[in-house]
Amino acid sequence: MVFRRTCLIQLFPFMNKELNRDISTMLVAAMMFHD
């Protein structure tokens, strides 16, 4: 899970800033439930 999280964090700067806000929120929620 840590490896996946690191990859996702590295991809964030390449994403659209508005999408980044929504996607990061969903990812944080997903990580909290699956961790």
C-alpha positions in Angstrom: 0.0 0.0 0.0 2.9 2.4 0.8 4.4 1.8 -2.7 1.0 2.5 -4.4 0.5 5.6 -2.3 4.0 6.9 -3.3 3.2 6.3 -7.0 -0.1 8.1 -6.7 1.5 11.1 -4.9 4.1 11.3 -7.7 1.3 11.4 -10.3 -0.6 14.2 -8.6 1.5 17.1 -10.1 0.7 15.9 -13.6 -3.1 15.9 -13.0 -5.4 18.8 -13.6 -5.5 20.8 -10.4 -9.3 20.8 -10.1 -9.5 17.0 -10.7 -6.6 16.6 -8.3 -8.7 18.0 -5.5 -11.5 15.5 -6.1 -9.3 12.5 -6.8 -7.1 13.1 -3.8 -10.1 13.4 -1.6 -11.5 10.1 -2.9 -8.1 8.4 -2.6 -7.6 9.5 1.0 -11.1 8.2 1.8 -10.3 4.9 0.0 -6.9 4.5 1.8 -8.5 5.1 5.2 -11.0 2.4 4.6 -8.7 -0.1 3.0 -5.7 0.5 5.3 
